[in-house]
Amino acid sequence: MTHTMLAFSKPERPGAHHPAPWKATTGISGYDVEAELCVPATYMRKKVARLDIAKSLVALLRLYVHPDIRFAVSASQPFAGLATGPDLIVARQIEIDPRHFDFGQVSTDGCEQRLHWVKQYWETALDLIEQSSEFRLALDVYLSGQFIPNPAMVMVATWGALETLFIDAKAELRFRVSALLAAYMEPRGKTRSALQKKAAKLYDKRSAAAHGSSKHELTDLVESFSLLRDVLIRIIEAGKVPTTAELEARLFED
């Protein structure tokens, strides 16, 4: 259960709980925890904390397996022992807010096969998180975007993440971001041209959102978020974030 409780008296001492009575507030009713992810204490990364390792694994599961997967709570010990343990506070809430838009696949068919992708690439993704602040930002936007209630903020954040991946200068952003993105995702030809036009159109919606003009529809947000998903998958499978030189070579050279 995830109700926020109201207490009416202060604790008697620091660290103690609030004395009764308590009253529940309205809000989220709760979530069923259906799977447990264990990050062994012996597994360490140089630049990624253990909680962030778990968040990143959930991001990959949401990225490739199913978009409705959420990281509800974390604990420092197996869930099986939490109910009978002596501690008053045994878990930390992580993703308990409601989602504000849905997108992508909703079928659970083939989930087991898609899990193999996560098994194959999860350490590659953690390497990218350690090596590239741009990739880390983009994955964070993908992980948190559905929980942001303001669609204009999500639109700006999504395209801000794509900007950091595809450009290191701020001149002519609309064309450069859309053109380099299309060059990275599609081979030379009509499919690349079509993606560039689509990306440029979506970037216009992002610009309108950034300047307070609500000209985008929910479908624009979903398409932008899905494009971010596709780019992240391509980068993870490649094992590296493309450099500007590599992107421009794909754009201008045969």
C-alpha positions in Angstrom: 0.0 0.0 0.0 1.3 3.5 -0.8 -1.0 5.8 1.1 0.7 8.8 2.6 -0.3 9.0 6.3 -1.1 12.1 8.3 0.2 12.2 11.9 -1.0 14.8 14.4 1.8 14.7 17.0 5.5 15.0 16.7 7.8 12.1 17.6 9.0 12.0 21.2 12.7 11.9 20.1 14.6 12.1 16.8 14.3 8.9 14.9 11.2 7.7 16.6 7.9 7.2 14.8 5.0 9.6 15.1 2.5 8.5 17.8 -1.1 7.6 16.8 -3.6 8.5 15.7 -2.7 8.3 12.0 -5.1 8.9 9.1 -4.7 7.9 5.4 -4.8 10.4 2.6 -6.2 9.9 -0.9 -3.8 8.9 -3.7 -2.3 5.7 -5.1 -3.8 2.5 -3.8 -0.7 0.4 -4.3 1.2 -2.0 -6.6 1.7 -5.8 -6.5 5.4 -6.7 -6.4 5.6 -9.7 -8.8 9.3 -10.1 -9.3 12.4 -9.6 -7.1 15.7 -8.4 -8.6 18.8 -9.1 -6.5 22.0 -7.1 -7.0 24.7 -9.0 -5.0 26.7 -6.9 -2.6 29.8 -8.3 -4.3 28.9 -6.7 -7.6 30.3 -3.2 -7.9 30.8 -0.6 -10.6 33.3 2.3 -10.5 30.8 5.1 -11.2 27.3 3.5 -10.7 25.9 3.0 -7.2 24.1 -0.2 -6.4 20.7 1.4 -6.4 21.4 3.0 -9.8 22.5 -0.5 -11.1 19.0 -1.7 -10.2 17.3 1.3 -11.7 19.3 0.8 -14.9 18.3 -2.8 -15.1 14.7 -1.8 -14.7 15.2 0.8 -17.5 16.4 -1.9 -19.8 13.5 -4.2 -18.9 11.1 -1.3 -19.7 13.1 -0.4 -22.8 13.0 -3.8 -24.4 10.7 -6.2 -22.6 7.5 -4.2 -21.6 6.9 -0.5 -21.0 4.7 -1.1 -17.9 7.5 -2.6 -15.7 8.2 -0.4 -12.7 10.7 -0.3 -9.9 8.2 0.0 -7.0 10.4 -0.5 -3.9 14.0 -1.3 -2.9 15.3 -3.1 0.2 18.6 -4.1 1.6 17.6 -7.7 2.2 15.3 -10.3 0.5 11.6 -9.4 0.6 10.8 -12.8 2.1 12.3 -11.7 5.5 11.0 -8.1 5.6 7.6 -8.9 7.3 9.1 -10.7 10.3 12.2 -8.6 10.7 12.7 -6.3 13.7 13.1 -3.1 11.7 10.3 -0.6 11.5 11.3 0.8 8.1 12.3 -2.0 5.8 12.0 -0.6 2.2 12.3 2.5 0.2 9.6 3.7 -2.3 11.0 4.3 -5.8 8.4 4.5 -8.6 5.0 4.8 -7.0 3.6 7.7 -9.0 1.0 7.1 -11.8 2.0 7.0 -15.4 0.7 9.9 -17.5 0.9 8.3 -20.9 1.3 4.9 -22.4 3.0 3.8 -25.5 4.6 0.8 -27.3 3.9 -2.9 -27.0 1.4 -4.1 -24.5 1.4 -7.8 -25.2 3.3 -10.1 -22.9 3.8 -12.6 -25.7 7.5 -13.2 -26.3 8.7 -11.6 -23.1 11.0 -14.5 -22.4 12.8 -14.0 -25.7 13.0 -10.2 -25.1 14.6 -10.9 -21.7 17.5 -12.5 -23.5 18.3 -9.1 -25.0 18.6 -7.6 -21.5 20.8 -10.5 -20.5 23.0 -9.9 -23.4 23.4 -6.1 -23.2 22.9 -5.1 -19.5 26.6 -4.8 -18.7 27.2 -2.9 -22.0 24.5 -0.4 -20.9 26.3 0.0 -17.6 29.6 0.6 -19.3 27.9 3.3 -21.4 26.4 4.9 -18.3 29.9 5.1 -16.8 31.5 6.4 -20.0 28.9 8.8 -21.4 27.0 11.5 -19.4 24.9 12.0 -22.6 23.8 8.4 -22.6 23.1 8.4 -18.9 20.9 11.5 -19.3 19.0 9.9 -22.2 18.3 6.7 -20.2 17.2 8.7 -17.2 14.7 10.7 -19.3 13.4 7.4 -20.7 13.1 5.9 -17.2 11.3 8.9 -15.6 9.4 10.5 -18.5 6.1 8.6 -18.1 5.9 9.8 -14.5 6.0 13.5 -15.3 2.5 15.0 -15.3 3.3 17.9 -17.7 3.5 16.6 -21.3 5.3 19.8 -22.4 8.1 19.1 -19.9 8.4 15.5 -21.1 8.6 16.7 -24.8 11.3 19.2 -23.9 13.3 16.6 -21.8 13.0 13.9 -24.5 14.4 16.2 -27.3 16.9 17.6 -24.9 18.2 14.1 -24.4 18.3 13.5 -28.1 20.2 16.8 -28.7 22.9 15.8 -26.2 23.4 12.5 -28.1 23.5 13.9 -31.6 25.1 17.4 -31.5 27.8 19.2 -29.6 27.0 22.7 -31.0 23.9 24.7 -30.6 23.6 26.2 -34.1 20.8 25.1 -36.5 19.6 22.6 -34.0 16.5 21.6 -35.8 18.2 20.4 -39.0 21.3 19.1 -37.5 19.6 17.0 -34.8 17.0 15.6 -37.2 19.6 14.9 -40.0 22.2 13.3 -37.9 19.6 11.2 -36.0 18.2 10.0 -39.3 21.7 9.2 -40.6 22.4 7.1 -37.5 19.1 5.2 -37.6 18.6 4.6 -41.3 20.7 3.8 -44.4 20.9 6.4 -47.2 17.7 6.7 -49.2 14.0 7.3 -48.8 13.7 5.8 -45.3 16.4 8.2 -44.0 14.8 11.2 -45.7 11.4 10.3 -44.3 12.8 9.9 -40.8 14.6 13.3 -41.0 11.3 15.0 -42.0 9.5 13.3 -39.2 12.1 14.1 -36.6 12.2 17.8 -37.8 8.4 18.0 -37.4 8.6 16.5 -33.9 11.4 18.9 -33.0 9.1 21.8 -34.0 6.6 20.5 -31.4 9.4 20.4 -28.9 10.3 24.0 -29.6 6.6 25.1 -29.2 6.4 23.2 -25.9 9.7 24.9 -24.7 8.3 28.3 -25.4 4.9 27.7 -23.6 2.9 27.1 -26.8 0.8 23.9 -26.5 0.8 22.8 -30.1 1.7 19.2 -29.7 -0.7 16.2 -29.3 -0.3 13.2 -27.2 0.7 11.3 -30.4 3.6 13.7 -30.9 4.9 12.9 -27.4 4.5 9.2 -27.9 6.3 9.3 -31.2 9.2 11.3 -29.7 9.5 9.0 -26.7 9.4 5.9 -29.0 12.2 7.5 -31.1 14.3 8.0 -28.0 13.7 4.3 -27.2 14.8 3.2 -30.6 18.0 5.3 -30.4 18.9 4.0 -27.0 18.5 0.4 -28.2 20.7 1.1 -31.3 23.4 2.7 -29.1 23.4 -0.2 -26.6 23.6 -2.8 -29.4 26.5 -0.8 -30.9 28.2 -0.6 -27.5 29.1 3.1 -28.0 27.7 6.6 -28.3 28.4 7.9 -31.9 30.8 10.8 -32.2 30.0 13.9 -34.3 32.6 12.8 -36.8 31.0 9.4 -37.2 27.6 10.9 -37.6 28.7 13.4 -40.2 30.5 10.6 -42.1 27.2 8.6 -42.2 25.4 11.7 -43.3 27.7 12.9 -46.1 29.8 9.9 -47.2 28.9 6.8 -49.0 
